[in-house]
């Protein structure tokens, strides 16, 4: 019973964080969610909980696909192209890890993804504000 209450609190807290988050923070939350799911995946592989492994690896893969598919390739140039390719590679490696129940592959993806998350977390506030302003201007131009 107490666990249900804790889970309900976590869900409510997460909803509140999402409602108050800017796009940069939302992406950061997705990245952390990916790392969490990959950590759960590792635990499931170690315990031979293959159903749990498949669930967590599937959710991590879905987040990576979302991050990949929301890249603005035209605006992002070479950096966005490289990120797209890296996300594609990580998705394929997670498919391999799922089929092979391979912890080393999951660790490889975690290592790669941590580099992206660390870089994302270090974006200066001024750059974030500049990007938000450019997005706002694009939306205004469309209307």
C-alpha positions as CSV (number, residue, x, y, z in Angstrom):
1,X,0.0,0.0,0.0
2,X,2.8,2.5,0.9
3,X,4.5,1.7,-2.4
4,X,1.4,2.8,-4.3
5,X,1.4,6.1,-2.5
6,X,5.1,6.7,-3.2
7,X,4.5,5.9,-6.9
8,X,1.5,8.2,-7.1
9,X,3.6,11.0,-5.5
10,X,6.4,10.4,-8.0
11,X,4.0,10.5,-11.0
12,X,2.4,13.7,-9.6
13,X,5.8,15.3,-9.0
14,X,7.0,14.3,-12.5
15,X,3.8,15.9,-14.1
16,X,4.5,19.1,-12.2
17,X,8.1,19.1,-13.3
18,X,7.1,18.6,-16.9
19,X,4.5,21.3,-16.8
20,X,7.0,23.8,-15.5
21,X,10.0,22.8,-17.7
22,X,11.4,24.6,-20.7
23,X,12.3,22.7,-23.8
24,X,15.9,22.3,-22.7
25,X,14.9,20.9,-19.4
26,X,12.4,18.5,-21.0
27,X,15.1,17.2,-23.2
28,X,17.4,16.8,-20.2
29,X,14.6,14.9,-18.4
30,X,14.2,12.6,-21.4
31,X,17.9,12.0,-21.4
32,X,17.9,11.1,-17.8
33,X,14.9,8.8,-18.4
34,X,16.9,7.0,-21.1
35,X,19.8,6.4,-18.7
36,X,17.5,5.2,-16.0
37,X,15.9,2.7,-18.4
38,X,19.3,1.5,-19.5
39,X,20.3,1.0,-15.8
40,X,17.1,-1.0,-15.3
41,X,17.9,-3.0,-18.4
42,X,21.3,-3.9,-17.0
43,X,19.7,-5.1,-13.8
44,X,17.2,-7.2,-15.6
45,X,19.9,-8.8,-17.8
46,X,21.9,-9.7,-14.6
47,X,18.8,-11.2,-13.0
48,X,17.8,-13.0,-16.2
49,X,14.5,-11.1,-16.1
50,X,14.1,-11.0,-19.9
51,X,10.6,-9.6,-19.9
52,X,11.7,-6.7,-17.8
53,X,14.8,-6.3,-20.0
54,X,12.7,-6.0,-23.1
55,X,10.3,-3.5,-21.6
56,X,13.1,-1.2,-20.3
57,X,15.2,-1.5,-23.4
58,X,12.2,-0.8,-25.6
59,X,11.4,2.4,-23.6
60,X,15.0,3.6,-23.8
61,X,15.0,2.9,-27.6
62,X,11.7,4.8,-28.0
63,X,13.2,7.9,-26.2
64,X,16.3,7.7,-28.4
65,X,14.1,7.5,-31.5
66,X,12.2,10.6,-30.3
67,X,15.3,12.5,-29.6
68,X,16.7,11.5,-33.1
69,X,13.5,12.4,-34.9
70,X,13.1,15.8,-33.3
71,X,16.5,17.0,-34.4
72,X,16.3,20.0,-36.7
73,X,18.7,18.8,-39.4
74,X,18.6,21.9,-41.6
75,X,19.2,24.3,-38.8
76,X,21.6,22.1,-37.0
77,X,23.9,21.4,-39.9
78,X,26.8,19.0,-39.4
79,X,26.3,18.7,-35.6
80,X,22.7,17.6,-36.1
81,X,23.7,15.2,-38.8
82,X,26.3,13.6,-36.6
83,X,23.9,13.4,-33.6
84,X,21.3,11.7,-35.9
85,X,23.9,9.2,-36.9
86,X,25.0,8.6,-33.3
87,X,21.4,8.1,-32.2
88,X,20.8,5.7,-35.1
89,X,23.9,3.8,-34.0
90,X,22.8,3.6,-30.4
91,X,19.3,2.4,-31.4
92,X,20.9,-0.4,-33.5
93,X,23.2,-1.4,-30.6
94,X,20.3,-1.6,-28.2
95,X,18.5,-3.9,-30.6
96,X,21.7,-6.0,-30.6
97,X,21.9,-5.9,-26.8
98,X,18.2,-7.0,-26.6
99,X,18.7,-10.0,-28.9
100,X,22.1,-11.0,-27.3
101,X,21.3,-10.1,-23.7
102,X,24.7,-8.3,-23.7
103,X,25.6,-6.0,-20.8
104,X,28.7,-4.7,-22.7
105,X,26.6,-3.3,-25.5
106,X,24.3,-1.6,-23.0
107,X,27.4,-0.1,-21.3
108,X,28.7,1.1,-24.6
109,X,25.4,2.9,-25.3
110,X,25.4,4.4,-21.8
111,X,28.9,5.7,-22.3
112,X,28.1,7.3,-25.6
113,X,24.8,8.7,-24.3
114,X,26.5,10.2,-21.3
115,X,28.7,12.2,-23.6
116,X,25.7,13.7,-25.3
117,X,23.9,14.4,-22.0
118,X,26.9,16.0,-20.4
119,X,27.4,18.3,-23.4
120,X,23.7,19.2,-23.3
121,X,23.8,20.0,-19.6
122,X,26.7,22.4,-20.2
123,X,24.9,24.6,-22.8
124,X,25.1,28.2,-21.4
125,X,21.9,29.9,-20.4
126,X,22.5,32.7,-22.9
127,X,22.6,30.1,-25.8
128,X,19.4,28.5,-24.6
129,X,17.6,31.8,-24.5
130,X,18.9,32.7,-28.0
131,X,17.6,29.4,-29.3
132,X,14.2,29.9,-27.7
133,X,14.0,33.3,-29.2
134,X,14.8,32.0,-32.7
135,X,12.1,29.3,-32.3
136,X,9.6,31.9,-31.2
137,X,10.4,34.1,-34.2
138,X,10.0,31.1,-36.6
139,X,6.6,30.3,-35.1
140,X,5.5,34.0,-35.5
141,X,6.6,34.0,-39.1
142,X,4.5,30.9,-39.8
143,X,1.4,32.5,-38.3
